[in-house]
Amino acid sequence: MTQKEFLPHETKYHIKKESKGVTPKKLKSDSKFSRAVQHSPAGPDAVRTTNFGICGSVAIDITTLGRSHWNLDGVRSMSPVEGSLTLKIHCNAEGGVEERGFLTLFHDVSGLGAWHRRWCKLSATHISFWMYPEDEAEDKVPIDQIALRHCVTTRVCPVARDVSARANTILLVTTRQPLSTDKVSLITSCHGDYTAIRHLMSADTREERDLWCGQMNRALANLRAWDPQAHSPDDTLF
C-alpha cells in the first residue's frame, strides 16, 4: 500500500509568506513634495536687495500733525501713484512727566469756598485725585480728574493775593461743553458755546509749589506739542 504524499498548504496553493518585519519608514527626502534647500549665490547669509523703488515721499513732523492731506515729493510724471497722500492721524502724548503728593483743592459749596486736602497724581495727560495715597495704590477709581488736554492756562504759576489769599496757591483753567445746569459761580464762568472751570490748588510749602508748577508746565508743553486736540491757551476767561 502506497503512502499518500503530504504537501503543506502554502506549497500546494503557491502562497508566499510575507515577512513579519516592520516596514521601514520612508525618509523625508523620498517625499515628492520635498525640495532641496537653495541658497543665494552670494551665500546662505547674504541679504538680497529689494526691487521696490521710491515713487514719492512726504515728511510728517510735529508742525503738520493737524493735516489730513500732504503733497508727495519726487513723484515722476509716469509714476503709477498720484502726487498726494491722504491720512487720518490720531496722535497723543504719553509718558515723560509724573508727580505725586498732597494738594489742597478749592471747591464751591453752596456759594461758599471750601478747601479739601487730596492725594494727587500728575501724569502726561491728567491730574487725578484720591482721598488717600492708599486709594491710588489699591487701584481705586479717582474721585476727580483734570484733563490737561482741556487746560487753557498759558503757564502755571503762583496766583496773586486778590485771587486767593491762601499761600502757595496755583491755578489751572479748563474748558468743556456747556451744560444746561451751568451758572456763574466761584469756580465757573459761562461763555455761551463753552464753560470755563477754575481749579485752585495749594501746596504745603513753597518748594512743593514750585515743583508742581514746573512739572505741570512740562506736561502741558509736551501735550500741546503732540496732541492736535489740545486746547489753545487763553488767559482771559477769568
C-alpha positions as CSV (number, residue, x, y, z in Angstrom):
1,M,0.0,0.0,0.0
2,T,1.5,3.3,-1.2
3,Q,1.6,6.2,1.4
4,K,-0.2,9.4,0.3
5,E,2.1,12.3,-0.3
6,F,1.5,15.3,2.1
7,L,2.1,18.8,0.8
8,P,1.9,21.9,3.0
9,H,-1.0,24.2,2.3
10,E,1.3,27.1,1.3
11,T,3.2,24.9,-1.2
12,K,0.1,23.3,-2.6
13,Y,-1.5,26.7,-3.4
14,H,1.7,28.6,-4.1
15,I,1.2,31.0,-1.2
16,K,4.2,33.2,-0.4
17,K,4.7,34.0,3.2
18,E,5.2,37.7,3.9
19,S,7.9,38.9,6.2
20,K,6.6,39.9,9.6
21,G,9.3,42.6,10.0
22,V,8.3,46.2,10.4
23,T,8.3,48.2,7.1
24,P,10.9,50.9,7.5
25,K,9.6,54.5,7.3
26,K,10.3,56.4,4.2
27,L,12.9,59.1,4.6
28,K,11.7,62.7,4.2
29,S,13.8,63.0,1.1
30,D,11.7,60.3,-0.6
31,S,8.6,62.7,-0.5
32,K,7.7,64.1,-3.9
33,F,6.9,67.4,-2.2
34,S,10.4,67.9,-0.7
35,R,12.7,70.3,-2.3
36,A,16.4,70.8,-1.9
37,V,17.4,73.8,0.1
38,Q,18.6,76.5,-2.3
39,H,21.0,79.3,-1.1
40,S,21.7,82.6,-2.6
41,P,24.6,82.7,-5.0
42,A,26.3,85.0,-2.5
43,G,26.0,82.5,0.3
44,P,23.3,81.5,2.9
45,D,23.8,84.6,5.0
46,A,23.5,87.1,2.1
47,V,20.8,89.8,2.2
48,R,19.1,90.3,-1.1
49,T,18.3,93.8,-2.3
50,T,14.7,94.8,-2.9
51,N,13.4,95.5,-6.4
52,F,11.0,98.1,-5.0
53,G,11.7,101.8,-5.8
54,I,10.5,105.0,-4.3
55,C,7.6,106.6,-6.1
56,G,7.3,109.6,-3.7
57,S,7.9,110.7,-0.2
58,V,6.4,113.1,2.4
59,A,7.8,114.4,5.8
60,I,5.3,114.3,8.7
61,D,6.5,116.2,11.7
62,I,5.2,118.0,14.8
63,T,4.1,121.0,12.8
64,T,1.9,119.1,10.3
65,L,0.1,116.7,12.7
66,G,-3.1,118.6,12.2
67,R,-3.3,118.0,8.5
68,S,-5.1,115.3,6.6
69,H,-3.6,115.9,3.1
70,W,0.0,116.1,2.0
71,N,1.7,116.6,-1.4
72,L,4.2,113.9,-2.2
73,D,7.7,115.0,-3.2
74,G,9.7,113.4,-6.0
75,V,6.8,111.8,-7.9
76,R,7.7,111.2,-11.6
77,S,5.3,112.1,-14.4
78,M,5.0,108.4,-15.4
79,S,4.5,107.1,-11.8
80,P,1.5,104.9,-11.1
81,V,0.7,106.8,-7.9
82,E,-0.9,110.3,-7.6
83,G,1.1,113.2,-6.2
84,S,-0.8,113.4,-3.0
85,L,-1.4,111.5,0.2
86,T,-4.4,111.5,2.5
87,L,-4.1,110.2,6.1
88,K,-6.1,110.3,9.2
89,I,-3.7,110.6,12.1
90,H,-4.5,110.1,15.8
91,C,-1.8,111.4,18.0
92,N,-1.5,111.7,21.7
93,A,1.3,112.4,24.3
94,E,2.2,109.7,26.8
95,G,4.9,109.4,29.5
96,G,7.8,111.7,30.4
97,V,6.1,113.5,33.3
98,E,4.9,112.2,36.7
99,E,4.5,113.7,40.1
100,R,2.7,112.7,43.3
101,G,1.8,114.4,46.6
102,F,-0.8,116.2,48.6
103,L,-2.5,119.3,47.4
104,T,-5.4,121.3,49.0
105,L,-8.2,121.9,46.4
106,F,-10.7,124.8,46.4
107,H,-14.4,123.9,46.0
108,D,-17.6,125.9,45.7
109,V,-20.0,124.6,48.3
110,S,-23.4,126.3,48.0
111,G,-21.7,129.6,47.1
112,L,-19.1,129.4,49.8
113,G,-15.4,128.5,49.3
114,A,-14.1,125.4,51.0
115,W,-10.6,123.7,50.9
116,H,-10.2,120.0,50.8
117,R,-6.9,118.1,51.1
118,R,-6.4,115.4,48.4
119,W,-3.7,113.0,47.3
120,C,-2.8,113.9,43.7
121,K,-1.0,112.2,40.8
122,L,0.2,114.2,37.8
123,S,0.7,112.2,34.6
124,A,1.3,113.2,31.0
125,T,-2.4,113.7,30.3
126,H,-4.3,114.0,33.6
127,I,-4.2,115.1,37.2
128,S,-6.0,112.5,39.3
129,F,-7.3,112.9,42.9
130,W,-7.9,110.5,45.7
131,M,-8.7,110.8,49.4
132,Y,-5.5,109.0,50.5
133,P,-2.3,107.5,48.9
134,E,-3.6,104.0,49.7
135,D,-6.6,104.6,47.4
136,E,-4.2,105.0,44.4
137,A,-2.1,102.0,45.5
138,E,-5.2,99.9,45.6
139,D,-6.2,101.0,42.0
140,K,-9.4,102.7,43.2
141,V,-11.2,105.0,40.8
142,P,-10.1,108.6,41.3
143,I,-12.7,110.8,42.9
144,D,-11.9,113.6,40.4
145,Q,-9.7,114.3,37.4
146,I,-8.5,117.2,35.4
147,A,-7.8,116.5,31.7
148,L,-4.7,118.5,30.7
149,R,-5.9,118.5,27.1
150,H,-8.7,120.8,28.1
151,C,-6.4,123.2,30.0
152,V,-6.2,126.8,28.6
153,T,-3.8,128.2,31.2
154,T,-0.7,129.6,29.3
155,R,1.7,128.9,32.2
156,V,1.0,127.5,35.6
157,C,2.4,129.9,38.4
158,P,1.5,131.2,41.8
159,V,-1.7,133.3,41.8
160,A,-2.0,136.9,43.1
161,R,-3.3,137.6,46.6
162,D,-6.6,139.0,45.1
163,V,-7.3,135.6,43.5
164,S,-6.5,133.6,46.6
165,A,-5.1,134.6,50.0
166,R,-4.0,131.1,50.7
167,A,-0.3,130.7,50.5
168,N,1.4,128.6,47.7
169,T,-1.8,128.5,45.6
170,I,-1.6,127.8,41.8
171,L,-4.3,127.9,39.2
172,L,-5.4,125.8,36.2
173,V,-8.3,126.8,34.0
174,T,-10.1,124.2,31.8
175,T,-12.9,124.4,29.3
176,R,-15.7,122.0,28.4
177,Q,-19.0,121.8,26.5
178,P,-21.7,123.8,28.4
179,L,-24.4,122.1,30.4
180,S,-28.0,123.3,31.0
181,T,-27.3,123.5,34.7
182,D,-24.2,125.7,34.4
183,K,-24.2,129.0,36.1
184,V,-21.6,131.6,37.1
185,S,-20.0,130.7,40.5
186,L,-16.7,131.0,42.4
187,I,-15.2,128.4,40.1
188,T,-17.4,128.5,36.9
189,S,-17.5,131.1,34.1
190,C,-20.1,130.7,31.3
191,H,-19.2,131.8,27.8
192,G,-22.1,130.6,25.5
193,D,-20.6,127.8,23.5
194,Y,-18.3,126.6,26.3
195,T,-17.9,126.7,30.1
196,A,-14.6,127.5,31.9
197,I,-13.7,125.9,35.2
198,R,-11.2,127.4,37.6
199,H,-9.0,124.9,39.6
200,L,-7.2,126.4,42.6
201,M,-4.7,124.1,44.3
202,S,-2.5,124.9,47.3
203,A,0.8,123.2,48.1
204,D,2.2,122.7,51.6
205,T,5.4,124.6,51.0
206,R,6.9,127.0,48.5
207,E,9.3,124.3,47.3
208,E,6.5,121.9,46.6
209,R,4.5,124.6,44.9
210,D,7.5,125.4,42.6
211,L,7.9,121.7,41.9
212,W,4.3,121.2,40.9
213,C,4.4,124.3,38.7
214,G,7.4,123.1,36.8
215,Q,6.0,119.6,36.3
216,M,2.6,120.8,35.2
217,N,4.2,123.2,32.7
218,R,6.3,120.4,31.3
219,A,3.3,118.2,30.9
220,L,1.3,121.0,29.2
221,A,4.1,121.9,26.8
222,N,4.5,118.2,25.8
223,L,0.8,117.7,25.3
224,R,0.3,120.9,23.3
225,A,3.2,120.0,21.0
226,W,2.0,116.4,20.2
227,D,-1.8,116.4,20.7
228,P,-3.7,118.3,17.9
229,Q,-6.8,118.3,20.0
230,A,-5.2,120.1,23.0
231,H,-7.0,123.4,23.7
232,S,-5.2,126.6,22.8
233,P,-4.1,128.8,25.8
234,D,-6.4,131.6,26.8
235,D,-5.9,133.6,30.0
236,T,-8.9,135.9,29.5
237,L,-11.6,133.6,30.8
238,F,-11.4,134.7,34.5
